[in-house]
Amino acid sequence: MLKLLGRKTSGNVQKVLFFLEETGTDYRREDYGRQFGNTETDEYRALNPTMKVPTLIDGDLVIWESNTILRYLAATRAPELTGATPAERSLVERWMDFLLAAVNPGYIAAFKGARQKPEERAPGYAADVADLVRQMGIIDAHLQGRDWLALDRLTIADIACGPILKRCAGFDIGRPDMPGLEAWLSRLEARPAFARVTA
């Protein structure tokens, strides 16, 4: 049985949980991270040198970085959730990389800023949030006329992006209406696995 180390409130852990629940894969999750104070131990550092979550254990194999975990799980448990050829996989995985490279900096700024008073926010907060809105706009434009991010079906691109973009859509950051993104999120929220792990 797979063992997943990570708190269920982490967006990156929720990506992996969404995959596992969607595919009916057997797993056991253990609480690690932030409030549990157990990711800075020597034991955990030996598993994951970043001391972050999630970490997945499959027998003797230890995998960290949430998108890498998703790629591994798709390859070993549910190949229908990724591309069948290198070309198809590029269409899927570019959105996973876009999430990390383009969306994540603004997401982190908005996530932290949502808990702070305006005067407590970092000097670059406004610029970071404005960039987040721009990146969300790219996704919104891509999704207009499409049900899914790639290959006209649910893939690990949607699984990786869904939990994070749901949070981004909920931030009070003055974004315009994004009908493509919002319809896509509604399709995800209609899936019981997504609803459970992001509730």
MARBA-3410 file (N, C-alpha, C, O; in Angstrom, 1 decimal):
199
0.8,-1.2,0.0,0.0,0.0,0.0,0.9,1.3,0.0,1.9,1.3,0.7 ~ 0.5,2.2,-0.8,1.2,3.5,-0.8,1.0,4.2,0.5,0.0,4.2,1.2 ~ 2.1,5.0,0.9,2.0,5.8,2.1,2.2,7.2,1.7,3.3,7.5,1.1 ~ 1.3,8.1,2.0,1.4,9.5,1.7,1.6,10.3,3.0,0.8,10.3,3.9 ~ 2.7,11.1,3.0,3.1,11.9,4.2,2.7,13.3,3.9,3.3,13.9,3.0
1.8,13.9,4.6,1.4,15.3,4.3,0.1,15.6,4.9,-0.8,14.8,5.0 ~ -0.1,16.9,5.4,-1.4,17.3,5.9,-2.4,17.5,4.8,-2.0,18.0,3.7 ~ -3.6,17.2,5.1,-4.6,17.2,4.1,-5.1,18.6,3.7,-5.8,18.8,2.7 ~ -4.6,19.6,4.4,-4.9,21.0,4.1,-3.9,21.7,3.1,-4.2,22.8,2.7 ~ -2.9,21.0,2.8,-1.9,21.5,1.9,-2.4,21.3,0.5,-2.8,20.3,0.1
-2.3,22.4,-0.3,-2.7,22.3,-1.7,-1.9,21.3,-2.5,-2.5,20.6,-3.4 ~ -0.6,21.2,-2.2,0.2,20.2,-2.9,-0.1,18.8,-2.5,0.0,17.9,-3.3 ~ -0.5,18.6,-1.3,-0.9,17.2,-0.9,-2.3,16.9,-1.5,-2.6,15.8,-1.9 ~ -3.1,18.0,-1.6,-4.5,17.7,-2.2,-4.4,17.3,-3.7,-5.2,16.5,-4.1 ~ -3.4,17.7,-4.4,-3.2,17.2,-5.8,-3.1,15.7,-5.8,-3.7,15.0,-6.5
-2.2,15.2,-4.9,-2.0,13.8,-4.8,-3.2,13.0,-4.3,-3.5,12.0,-4.8 ~ -3.8,13.6,-3.3,-5.1,13.0,-2.8,-6.1,12.9,-3.9,-6.8,11.9,-4.0 ~ -6.3,13.9,-4.7,-7.2,13.9,-5.8,-7.0,12.8,-6.7,-7.9,12.1,-7.1 ~ -5.7,12.6,-7.1,-5.4,11.5,-8.0,-5.7,10.1,-7.3,-6.4,9.3,-7.9 ~ -5.3,10.0,-6.1,-5.5,8.7,-5.4,-7.0,8.4,-5.2,-7.4,7.2,-5.4
-7.8,9.4,-4.9,-9.2,9.2,-4.7,-9.9,9.0,-6.0,-10.8,8.2,-6.1 ~ -9.5,9.7,-7.0,-10.2,9.6,-8.3,-10.0,8.2,-8.9,-10.9,7.7,-9.6 ~ -8.8,7.7,-8.7,-8.5,6.4,-9.3,-8.8,5.2,-8.4,-8.6,4.0,-8.8 ~ -9.2,5.5,-7.1,-9.5,4.4,-6.2,-8.3,3.6,-5.8,-8.3,2.4,-5.4 ~ -7.1,4.3,-5.8,-5.9,3.6,-5.4,-5.8,3.5,-3.9,-6.1,4.4,-3.1
-5.4,2.3,-3.4,-5.2,2.1,-1.9,-4.0,2.9,-1.4,-3.0,2.9,-2.0 ~ -4.2,3.6,-0.3,-3.1,4.4,0.3,-3.4,4.6,1.7,-4.6,4.5,2.2 ~ -2.4,5.0,2.4,-2.6,5.5,3.8,-1.9,6.8,3.9,-0.8,7.0,3.5 ~ -2.6,7.8,4.5,-2.0,9.1,4.7,-1.7,9.4,6.2,-2.4,9.0,7.0 ~ -0.5,10.0,6.4,-0.1,10.4,7.8,0.1,11.9,7.8,0.6,12.4,6.9
-0.3,12.5,8.9,-0.2,13.9,9.0,1.3,14.3,9.2,1.9,13.9,10.1 ~ 1.7,15.1,8.3,3.1,15.7,8.3,3.0,17.2,7.9,2.1,17.5,7.0 ~ 3.8,18.0,8.4,3.9,19.4,8.0,3.4,20.4,9.0,2.8,20.0,10.0 ~ 3.8,21.6,8.7,3.4,22.8,9.5,3.0,22.6,10.9,3.9,22.4,11.8 ~ 1.7,22.5,11.3,1.3,22.4,12.7,1.7,21.1,13.4,1.7,21.1,14.6
2.2,20.1,12.6,2.6,18.9,13.2,4.0,18.9,13.6,4.5,18.0,14.4 ~ 4.8,19.8,13.1,6.2,19.9,13.5,7.1,18.7,13.3,8.1,18.5,14.0 ~ 6.8,17.9,12.3,7.5,16.7,12.2,8.3,16.5,10.8,8.8,15.5,10.5 ~ 8.4,17.6,10.1,9.1,17.6,8.8,10.5,18.1,9.0,11.3,18.0,8.0 ~ 10.9,18.5,10.1,12.3,19.0,10.4,13.1,18.1,11.2,14.2,18.4,11.7
12.6,16.9,11.3,13.4,15.8,12.0,14.4,15.2,11.0,14.3,15.3,9.8 ~ 15.5,14.6,11.6,16.5,13.9,10.8,15.8,12.8,10.0,16.2,12.5,8.9 ~ 14.8,12.1,10.6,14.2,11.0,10.0,13.5,11.5,8.7,13.5,10.8,7.7 ~ 12.7,12.6,8.8,12.0,13.1,7.6,13.0,13.6,6.6,12.8,13.4,5.4 ~ 14.0,14.3,7.1,15.0,14.9,6.1,15.6,13.8,5.3,16.0,14.0,4.1
15.8,12.6,5.9,16.4,11.5,5.1,15.5,11.1,4.0,15.9,10.5,3.0 ~ 14.2,11.3,4.2,13.2,10.9,3.1,13.1,12.0,2.1,13.0,11.8,0.9 ~ 13.1,13.3,2.6,12.8,14.4,1.7,13.7,15.6,2.2,13.4,16.2,3.2 ~ 14.8,15.9,1.4,15.7,16.9,1.9,15.1,18.3,1.9,15.7,19.2,2.5 ~ 14.0,18.5,1.2,13.4,19.8,1.2,12.6,20.1,2.5,12.3,21.2,2.8
12.3,19.0,3.2,11.6,19.1,4.5,10.2,19.7,4.3,9.6,20.3,5.2 ~ 9.6,19.4,3.1,8.2,19.9,2.8,7.4,18.7,2.5,7.8,17.5,2.5 ~ 6.1,18.9,2.3,5.1,17.9,1.9,4.6,18.2,0.5,4.5,19.4,0.1 ~ 4.2,17.1,-0.2,4.0,15.7,0.2,5.3,14.9,0.0,6.2,15.3,-0.8 ~ 5.3,13.8,0.6,6.3,12.7,0.3,5.5,11.4,0.1,4.6,11.1,0.9
5.8,10.7,-0.9,5.1,9.4,-1.2,6.1,8.3,-1.1,7.2,8.3,-1.6 ~ 5.6,7.2,-0.4,6.5,6.0,-0.2,5.8,4.9,-0.9,4.6,4.5,-0.5 ~ 6.5,4.2,-1.8,5.9,3.1,-2.5,7.0,2.0,-2.4,7.9,1.9,-3.2 ~ 6.8,1.1,-1.4,7.8,0.1,-1.1,9.1,0.7,-0.7,9.1,1.5,0.3 ~ 10.2,0.5,-1.4,11.5,1.1,-1.1,11.7,2.4,-1.8,12.7,3.1,-1.5
10.8,2.8,-2.6,10.9,4.0,-3.4,10.3,5.2,-2.6,9.1,5.1,-2.1 ~ 11.0,6.3,-2.5,10.5,7.5,-1.9,10.5,8.6,-2.9,11.5,8.9,-3.6 ~ 9.4,9.3,-3.1,9.2,10.3,-4.1,8.7,11.6,-3.4,7.8,11.6,-2.6 ~ 9.4,12.7,-3.8,8.9,14.0,-3.3,8.8,15.0,-4.5,9.3,14.7,-5.6 ~ 8.1,16.1,-4.3,7.7,17.0,-5.3,6.3,16.5,-5.9,6.3,15.5,-6.5
5.3,17.3,-5.6,3.9,16.8,-5.9,3.7,16.5,-7.4,3.1,15.5,-7.7 ~ 4.2,17.3,-8.3,4.0,17.0,-9.7,4.8,15.8,-10.2,4.4,15.0,-11.0 ~ 6.0,15.6,-9.6,6.7,14.3,-9.9,6.0,13.1,-9.4,5.9,12.1,-10.0 ~ 5.4,13.3,-8.2,4.5,12.2,-7.7,3.4,11.9,-8.6,3.1,10.7,-8.9 ~ 2.7,12.9,-9.1,1.6,12.7,-10.1,2.1,12.0,-11.4,1.4,11.1,-11.8
3.2,12.4,-11.9,3.8,11.7,-13.1,4.1,10.2,-12.8,3.8,9.4,-13.6 ~ 4.6,10.0,-11.6,4.9,8.6,-11.3,3.6,7.8,-11.1,3.5,6.7,-11.7 ~ 2.7,8.3,-10.5,1.4,7.6,-10.2,0.7,7.4,-11.6,0.1,6.3,-11.8 ~ 0.7,8.3,-12.4,0.0,8.1,-13.7,0.7,7.0,-14.5,0.1,6.2,-15.2 ~ 2.1,7.0,-14.5,2.8,6.0,-15.2,2.6,4.6,-14.7,2.6,3.7,-15.4
2.4,4.5,-13.4,2.4,3.2,-12.8,1.0,2.7,-12.4,0.7,1.5,-12.3 ~ 0.0,3.7,-12.3,-1.3,3.3,-11.8,-2.4,3.6,-12.8,-3.4,2.9,-12.9 ~ -2.3,4.7,-13.5,-3.4,5.2,-14.4,-2.9,5.9,-15.6,-3.0,7.1,-15.7 ~ -2.3,5.2,-16.5,-1.7,5.8,-17.7,-2.8,6.6,-18.5,-2.4,7.5,-19.3 ~ -4.0,6.3,-18.4,-5.1,7.1,-19.1,-5.1,8.5,-18.6,-5.8,9.4,-19.3
-4.5,8.9,-17.5,-4.5,10.2,-17.0,-3.3,11.1,-17.5,-3.2,12.2,-17.0 ~ -2.5,10.5,-18.4,-1.5,11.3,-19.0,-1.5,11.0,-20.5,-2.4,10.3,-21.0 ~ -0.5,11.5,-21.3,-0.5,11.3,-22.7,0.1,9.9,-23.0,0.9,9.3,-22.3 ~ -0.3,9.4,-24.2,0.2,8.1,-24.6,1.5,8.2,-25.4,2.2,7.2,-25.6 ~ 1.8,9.4,-25.9,3.0,9.6,-26.7,3.8,10.8,-26.1,3.2,11.6,-25.3
5.1,11.0,-26.4,5.8,12.2,-25.9,5.1,13.5,-26.3,5.0,14.4,-25.5 ~ 4.5,13.5,-27.5,3.8,14.7,-27.9,2.6,15.0,-27.0,2.4,16.1,-26.6 ~ 1.8,14.0,-26.7,0.6,14.1,-25.9,1.1,14.5,-24.5,0.4,15.3,-23.8 ~ 2.1,13.9,-24.0,2.6,14.2,-22.6,3.0,15.6,-22.5,2.9,16.3,-21.5 ~ 3.6,16.2,-23.6,4.0,17.6,-23.5,2.8,18.5,-23.4,2.9,19.5,-22.7
1.7,18.1,-24.0,0.5,18.9,-23.9,-0.1,18.9,-22.5,-0.7,19.9,-22.0 ~ 0.1,17.8,-21.8,-0.4,17.6,-20.4,0.6,18.3,-19.5,0.2,19.2,-18.6 ~ 1.9,18.0,-19.6,2.8,18.4,-18.6,3.2,19.9,-18.6,3.7,20.4,-17.6 ~ 3.0,20.6,-19.8,3.3,22.0,-19.8,2.5,22.8,-18.8,2.9,23.8,-18.2 ~ 1.2,22.3,-18.6,0.4,23.0,-17.6,0.8,22.8,-16.2,0.6,23.6,-15.3
1.4,21.6,-15.9,1.9,21.3,-14.6,3.1,22.2,-14.4,3.3,22.8,-13.2 ~ 4.0,22.4,-15.4,5.1,23.3,-15.2,4.7,24.8,-15.2,5.3,25.5,-14.4 ~ 3.7,25.1,-15.9,3.2,26.5,-15.9,2.7,26.8,-14.5,2.9,27.9,-14.0 ~ 2.0,25.9,-13.9,1.5,26.1,-12.5,2.7,26.5,-11.6,2.6,27.4,-10.8 ~ 3.8,25.7,-11.7,4.9,26.0,-10.8,5.6,27.3,-11.1,6.0,28.0,-10.2
5.9,27.5,-12.4,6.7,28.6,-12.8,6.0,29.9,-12.9,6.6,30.9,-12.5 ~ 4.7,29.9,-13.3,4.0,31.1,-13.6,3.0,31.5,-12.5,2.8,32.6,-12.1 ~ 2.2,30.5,-12.1,1.1,30.7,-11.1,1.6,30.7,-9.7,1.2,31.6,-8.9 ~ 2.5,29.9,-9.3,2.9,29.7,-7.9,3.4,30.9,-7.2,3.0,31.1,-6.1 ~ 4.3,31.7,-7.8,4.8,32.9,-7.1,3.6,33.8,-6.6,3.6,34.3,-5.5
2.7,34.1,-7.5,1.6,35.0,-7.2,0.6,34.3,-6.2,0.0,34.9,-5.3 ~ 0.4,33.0,-6.4,-0.4,32.2,-5.5,0.1,32.3,-4.0,-0.6,32.6,-3.1 ~ 1.4,32.1,-3.9,2.0,32.2,-2.5,1.8,33.6,-1.9,1.5,33.7,-0.8 ~ 2.0,34.6,-2.8,1.9,36.0,-2.3,0.4,36.2,-1.8,0.2,36.8,-0.8 ~ -0.5,35.8,-2.6,-1.9,36.0,-2.3,-2.3,35.2,-1.1,-3.1,35.7,-0.3
-1.8,34.0,-1.0,-2.2,33.1,0.1,-1.7,33.7,1.4,-2.4,33.8,2.4 ~ -0.4,34.2,1.4,0.1,34.8,2.6,-0.6,36.2,2.9,-1.0,36.5,4.1 ~ -0.9,36.9,1.9,-1.5,38.3,2.0,-2.9,38.2,2.5,-3.4,39.1,3.2 ~ -3.6,37.1,2.2,-5.0,37.0,2.6,-5.1,37.0,4.1,-6.2,37.3,4.7 ~ -4.0,36.6,4.8,-4.1,36.5,6.3,-3.5,37.7,7.0,-3.4,37.8,8.2
-3.1,38.7,6.2,-2.4,39.8,6.7,-3.2,41.1,6.5,-4.0,41.2,5.6 ~ -3.0,42.1,7.4,-3.5,43.4,7.2,-2.8,44.1,6.0,-1.6,43.7,5.8 ~ -3.4,45.0,5.3,-2.7,45.6,4.1,-1.3,46.1,4.5,-0.4,46.0,3.7 ~ -1.2,46.8,5.7,0.1,47.3,6.0,1.2,46.3,6.4,2.4,46.6,6.5 ~ 0.7,45.0,6.6,1.7,44.0,6.9,2.2,43.2,5.7,3.1,42.4,5.8
1.6,43.5,4.5,1.9,42.7,3.4,3.3,43.1,2.8,3.7,44.3,3.0 ~ 3.9,42.2,2.1,5.2,42.4,1.5,5.2,43.6,0.5,4.1,43.8,-0.1 ~ 6.3,44.3,0.3,6.2,45.4,-0.6,5.8,45.0,-2.1,5.2,45.8,-2.8 ~ 6.1,43.8,-2.5,5.8,43.4,-3.8,4.5,42.7,-3.9,4.1,42.1,-5.0 ~ 3.6,42.8,-2.9,2.3,42.1,-2.9,1.5,42.5,-4.1,1.0,41.6,-4.8
1.3,43.8,-4.3,0.4,44.2,-5.4,0.8,43.7,-6.7,0.0,43.3,-7.5 ~ 2.1,43.8,-7.0,2.7,43.4,-8.3,2.5,41.9,-8.4,2.2,41.4,-9.5 ~ 2.8,41.1,-7.3,2.6,39.7,-7.4,1.2,39.2,-7.7,0.9,38.3,-8.4 ~ 0.3,39.9,-7.0,-1.2,39.6,-7.2,-1.6,39.9,-8.6,-2.4,39.2,-9.2 ~ -1.2,41.1,-9.1,-1.5,41.5,-10.5,-1.0,40.4,-11.5,-1.7,40.1,-12.5
0.2,39.9,-11.2,0.8,38.9,-12.1,0.0,37.6,-12.0,-0.3,36.9,-13.0 ~ -0.5,37.3,-10.8,-1.3,36.1,-10.6,-2.6,36.2,-11.5,-3.0,35.2,-12.1 ~ -3.2,37.3,-11.5,-4.4,37.6,-12.3,-4.1,37.4,-13.8,-4.9,36.8,-14.5 ~ -2.9,37.9,-14.2,-2.5,37.7,-15.6,-2.4,36.2,-15.9,-2.8,35.8,-17.0 ~ -1.7,35.5,-15.1,-1.5,34.0,-15.3,-2.8,33.3,-15.3,-3.0,32.4,-16.1
-3.7,33.6,-14.4,-5.0,33.0,-14.4,-5.8,33.3,-15.7,-6.5,32.5,-16.2 ~ -5.6,34.5,-16.2,-6.2,34.9,-17.5,-5.7,34.1,-18.6,-6.5,33.8,-19.5 ~ -4.5,33.7,-18.6,-4.0,32.8,-19.7,-4.7,31.4,-19.6,-5.1,30.9,-20.6 ~ -4.9,30.9,-18.4,-5.6,29.6,-18.3,-7.0,29.8,-18.7,-7.6,28.9,-19.3 ~ -7.6,30.9,-18.2,-9.0,31.1,-18.6,-9.2,31.2,-20.1,-10.1,30.6,-20.6
-8.4,31.9,-20.8,-8.5,32.0,-22.3,-8.3,30.6,-22.9,-9.0,30.3,-23.9 ~ -7.4,29.8,-22.4,-7.2,28.5,-23.0,-8.4,27.6,-22.8,-8.7,26.8,-23.6 ~ -9.1,27.8,-21.6,-10.2,26.9,-21.3,-11.5,27.3,-22.0,-12.5,26.5,-22.0 ~ -11.6,28.4,-22.5,-12.8,28.8,-23.2,-13.0,28.0,-24.4,-12.1,28.0,-25.3 ~ -14.1,27.2,-24.5,-14.3,26.3,-25.5,-13.7,24.9,-25.3,-13.8,24.0,-26.2
-13.1,24.7,-24.1,-12.6,23.4,-23.8,-13.1,23.0,-22.4,-13.4,23.8,-21.6 ~ -13.3,21.7,-22.2,-13.7,21.2,-20.9,-12.5,20.9,-20.0,-12.6,21.1,-18.8 ~ -11.3,20.6,-20.6,-10.2,20.2,-19.8,-8.9,20.8,-20.3,-8.9,21.4,-21.5 ~ -7.9,20.9,-19.6,-6.6,21.5,-20.0,-6.0,20.9,-21.2,-5.3,21.6,-22.0 ~ -6.1,19.6,-21.3,-5.3,18.9,-22.4,-6.1,17.6,-22.8,-6.7,17.0,-22.0
-5.9,17.3,-24.0,-6.4,16.0,-24.6,-7.9,15.8,-24.5,-8.3,14.6,-24.7 ~ -8.6,16.8,-24.2,-10.1,16.7,-24.2,-10.6,15.7,-23.1,-11.6,15.1,-23.3 ~ -9.8,15.5,-22.1,-10.2,14.6,-21.0,-9.5,15.0,-19.7,-8.5,15.7,-19.8 ~ -10.0,14.5,-18.6,-9.3,14.7,-17.4,-7.9,14.1,-17.4,-7.8,12.9,-17.8 ~ -6.9,14.9,-17.0,-5.5,14.4,-17.0,-4.8,14.9,-15.7,-5.4,15.6,-14.9
-3.6,14.5,-15.5,-2.9,15.0,-14.4,-2.6,16.5,-14.5,-2.2,17.1,-13.5 ~ -2.8,17.1,-15.6,-2.7,18.6,-15.7,-3.9,19.2,-14.9,-3.6,20.1,-14.1 ~ -5.1,18.7,-15.0,-6.2,19.2,-14.2,-6.0,18.8,-12.8,-6.4,19.6,-11.9 ~ -5.5,17.6,-12.5,-5.4,17.2,-11.1,-4.3,18.0,-10.4,-4.5,18.3,-9.2 ~ -3.3,18.4,-11.1,-2.2,19.2,-10.5,-2.7,20.7,-10.3,-2.5,21.2,-9.2
-3.4,21.2,-11.3,-3.8,22.6,-11.2,-5.1,22.8,-10.4,-5.2,23.9,-9.8 ~ -6.0,21.9,-10.3,-7.3,22.1,-9.7,-7.2,22.6,-8.3,-7.8,23.7,-8.0 ~ -6.6,22.0,-7.4,-6.6,22.4,-6.0,-6.0,23.8,-5.8,-6.5,24.6,-5.0 ~ -5.0,24.1,-6.5,-4.3,25.4,-6.4,-5.2,26.5,-7.0,-5.4,27.6,-6.4 ~ -5.7,26.3,-8.2,-6.5,27.3,-8.9,-7.9,27.5,-8.2,-8.4,28.6,-8.3
-8.4,26.5,-7.6,-9.6,26.7,-6.8,-9.3,27.7,-5.7,-10.1,28.6,-5.4 ~ -8.2,27.6,-5.0,-7.8,28.6,-4.0,-7.6,30.0,-4.6,-8.1,31.0,-4.1 ~ -6.9,30.0,-5.7,-6.7,31.3,-6.4,-8.0,32.0,-6.8,-8.1,33.2,-6.6 ~ -9.0,31.2,-7.3,-10.2,31.8,-7.7,-11.0,32.4,-6.5,-11.9,33.2,-6.6 ~ -10.7,31.9,-5.3,-11.4,32.3,-4.1,-10.8,33.5,-3.4,-11.3,34.1,-2.5
-9.6,33.9,-3.8,-8.9,35.0,-3.2,-9.6,36.3,-3.6,-10.1,36.5,-4.7 ~ -9.7,37.3,-2.6,-10.2,38.6,-2.9,-9.1,39.5,-3.5,-8.5,40.3,-2.8 ~ -8.9,39.3,-4.8,-7.8,40.0,-5.4,-8.3,40.9,-6.6,-7.5,41.3,-7.4 ~ -9.6,41.1,-6.7,-10.1,42.0,-7.7,-9.9,41.5,-9.1,-9.8,42.3,-10.0 ~ -10.0,40.2,-9.3,-9.9,39.7,-10.7,-11.2,39.8,-11.4,-12.3,39.9,-10.8
-11.1,39.9,-12.8,-12.4,39.9,-13.6,-13.0,38.6,-13.6,-12.4,37.6,-13.2 ~ -14.2,38.5,-14.1,-14.9,37.2,-14.4,-14.0,36.4,-15.3,-13.4,37.0,-16.3 ~ -13.9,35.1,-15.1,-13.1,34.2,-15.9,-14.0,33.0,-16.2,-13.8,32.0,-15.6 ~ -14.8,33.1,-17.2,-15.8,32.1,-17.5,-15.2,30.7,-17.8,-15.8,29.7,-17.4 ~ -14.1,30.7,-18.5,-13.5,29.4,-18.9,-13.0,28.7,-17.7,-13.2,27.5,-17.5
-12.3,29.5,-16.8,-11.7,28.9,-15.6,-12.8,28.5,-14.6,-12.7,27.4,-14.0 ~ -13.8,29.3,-14.5,-14.9,29.1,-13.6,-15.7,27.8,-14.0,-16.1,27.0,-13.1 ~ -15.9,27.7,-15.3,-16.7,26.5,-15.7,-15.9,25.2,-15.5,-16.4,24.2,-15.1 ~ -14.5,25.3,-15.7,-13.6,24.2,-15.5,-13.6,23.8,-14.0,-13.7,22.6,-13.7 ~ -13.6,24.8,-13.1,-13.6,24.5,-11.7,-14.9,23.8,-11.3,-15.0,23.0,-10.5
-16.0,24.3,-11.9,-17.3,23.6,-11.7,-17.3,22.2,-12.1,-17.9,21.3,-11.4 ~ -16.7,21.9,-13.2,-16.6,20.5,-13.6,-15.8,19.7,-12.7,-16.1,18.5,-12.4 ~ -14.7,20.2,-12.2,-13.9,19.5,-11.2,-14.7,19.3,-9.9,-14.7,18.2,-9.3 ~ -15.4,20.3,-9.4,-16.1,20.3,-8.2,-17.3,19.3,-8.2,-17.8,18.8,-7.2 ~ -17.7,18.9,-9.5,-18.8,17.9,-9.6,-18.2,16.5,-9.5,-19.0,15.6,-9.4
-16.9,16.4,-9.4,-16.3,15.1,-9.3,-16.2,14.8,-7.8,-15.5,15.6,-7.1 ~ -16.7,13.7,-7.2,-16.7,13.5,-5.8,-15.3,13.5,-5.2,-15.1,13.9,-4.1 ~ -14.3,13.0,-5.9,-12.9,12.9,-5.4,-12.4,14.3,-5.1,-11.8,14.6,-4.1 ~ -12.6,15.2,-6.1,-12.1,16.6,-6.0,-12.9,17.3,-4.8,-12.3,18.0,-4.0 ~ -14.2,17.1,-4.8,-15.0,17.7,-3.7,-14.5,17.3,-2.3,-14.4,18.1,-1.4
-14.2,16.0,-2.2,-13.8,15.5,-0.9,-12.4,16.1,-0.5,-12.3,16.5,0.7 ~ -11.5,16.1,-1.4,-10.1,16.5,-0.9,-9.9,18.0,-0.8,-9.0,18.4,-0.2 ~ -10.8,18.8,-1.4,-10.6,20.2,-1.4,-11.7,20.9,-0.5,-11.8,22.1,-0.4 ~ -12.5,20.1,0.2,-13.6,20.6,1.0,-13.0,21.5,2.1,-13.8,22.1,2.9
END
